[in-house]
């Protein structure tokens, strides 16, 4: 049985992973999985249950009871937590400010990595985006991309996604997120071994998609 094609796209917040990954998946007729949305959905559910997110033991216990479901259509990806459509609420400031705490809990990562691997195994081929895909979730992926952009470009993109706002404050928030993600003990954000670095700073979305599709084609 042939293994599904897995395109692992990692990188920091604001580097363009979501738009790029969806575009690549659509172009190659592959499924799409946003693992960051899974961590956000878990965070949202924990907040709804009143869990103290600074208590890693409480987070680990509560996370066992939460049901998540990710739709993998790149044209219309979905995310549900305990049966609730949370695509919009997971982008709230409260969730954004809390997700790194939840993502740093080892048991949460174990639960979600198992879900992510099950989704990959059940696909005909998939583009998976996140911060530890090529290093932890799918280290044997035949195509690994590490998508980056300079801090100013990342902040401008994220501010635009949020309807405007203070780009300088957004840049500071992204720097804090990078620090937390890259220094956590479990599956820190880092360039996976064998990954191709794509710098999207001065590229349009279509140019980034074209570049990654070219890398996939070259990998055979």
N, C-alpha and C positions, 0 to 999 in steps of 0.2 A: 504494500500500500504506500503510495506516494505521500510524503508529508506536505501539509499545506504551506504555501509560500507565506513567510512572515517577514514583513518590513517593519523593523523596530525604529521608531523615531523618538529620540530623547532630546532633552534640552531644558534650559531654564524658562521661567515664566516670561511671557511676552516675546519669545523668539519666533512665534508664528506657527507653533506645532499643530494646533487644532485645524486652522484653515488649510495648512499645507497637507496634513495627513488626510483630511477629508477629500481634498483635491486629488491626491495621489491614488487614494482608494477608488474614487469614482473613475479616474482615467484608466486604471488597470482592472476595473470590475472586481474589486476585492471588498471584503467586509472592513469595518472600521471600529476600533475600540479606543475610547478616551478614558484611560485609567485615572487621570486626574479628576474626572467627574465622579468616579467611584469613591475616591477619597473624600471629595466634597459631599457626596450623598451620605456617606457614613457619618461625616461630621454633622451634617444637618440633622440626621436621625438622632444622634447622641444628644445634640442640643435640645431637640424636641422632648427627649426623655429626661431632661434635667441632669444629665451626667456631668460631673465635675471633670472637665477636660484636662485639668492639671494633675489628676489622679490617674496615673497610667494603669493601675490595677483595676480601677472601676471602669475605665474605658475598655480594657481587654475583656472583662466579663460581659459588659453590655453589648459589645460588638458581636459577640457570638449569637445574639438573639435577633440581629437586624438582617432583614432580607433585602438584597439588592438585585436589580435586573437591568441590564444594559442592552439597548437595541443597537444593532451593528450596521444599519443602513447608512452609508455616508451622506446620502441626500437628506435624511431625516433621523439622526441619531436620537435615542431616548434614554432616560435614566429614571428609574423608579426606586424608592426606598419604602419598604413595608407597604407596597402597593400604591404609593402616592407618587404622582408625576412631580419630580423635584427639579426639572430642567432650569426653571427660573430661580427658585429660592436658593439653590446652591451657589448662585453668583452674588449673593448678598454680602455686604461688608462684614457681617457677623461671621459667616462661614469662611470668607476669605481670610479673616484675621485669626481663625481658629484651626484651619485645616492642617497647618504644619505640626501643631501639637498632636493631633490625632495620627497623622502620617508617621510620626516618630515612634509610635508604640509598636513594638515588634509583633505582638499578636494580631494587631490590625493588619499589618503588612502580610503576615502569613495567610490570614483569611482572604484578603483581596488578591494576593498573588495566586492562590489556589483557584479562585474564580476566574482570574484572567487567563491562566493556563488552560482551564476547561473550555473557555470561549475560543481560544486559539485552536485547540485540538478539534473542536467541533465545526470549524470553518473550512471553506474550500480554499482559503487564502485570505490574509488579513493584514491591514496596516494598524499597528498598535502604537499609540503615543503615550509618553509619560516621562518619568525621570530615572527609572531603573529597568527599562524594558530590555535593552541589549546587555545589561550587566547581570540582571537577576531573573526577570520574568521569562525571557526567551534568549538566553546566552548563545544558543546555537542558531539563531536567526541568520539566514543567508545574506540578508541586507540589514546593516545597522547604520543609522544616520545620527549624527550629533548636530542638532540645529542650533545655531547661535546668532546673536546680533549684539551690537554695542548697546550699552545701558541706555543711552538717550533714545535710540530707536525703539527699544523694547518698551520704555516708559511711554513714549508717544503713542505706540500701538495700543497699549493697555488703557491709557487715558481715553483714547478714541472709542475703544470697545465699551467703556463705561460712560459714554456720552459727554466726554470732555473732562474738565477738572484740572487740577494742578499737576502738571507733568513732573515738576521737581519732587513733589511729595510722593507721586507714584514711583518715581525712580528710587527714592529712599525706601519705600515699602518693598519694591522688588529686590533691592540689595539685602534687606533683612530676611526676606524669604530665601534668597540664594544662600545666605549664611547658615540658616537653619537647615535647609535641605542638604547642603554639601558637607555639613559637619555632624549630622545625626549618625548614631552608631549602626543602625540597620539600613542597608541599601542606600547609602548617600548618593546624591546627585554627582555624577562624574562621567567623563567620556568613556563609553564602553570600549573594551579591547576590540580592535578591528573595525571600529566605526569610522565612517567618512564624515569629516567635519564640513558642514555647509553653512557659510556665513550669509545670512539673509539681509544684512544691514542695508545694502544698496541694491537689493533685488526686488522686483515686483513679485507678487504672489505667483503669477503664471511662470515667471522665470525660475522660482524655487521649485515649483512642481515639475517643470520640465527637467531641471537638473536631477531631481531625485528619481524621476521615471527613467532617465538616462542611466543612472547608476543601477537601478533594478534590471534594466535591459542588458547592461554590460555584465551583470552577475549571472545572466543566463537563466 
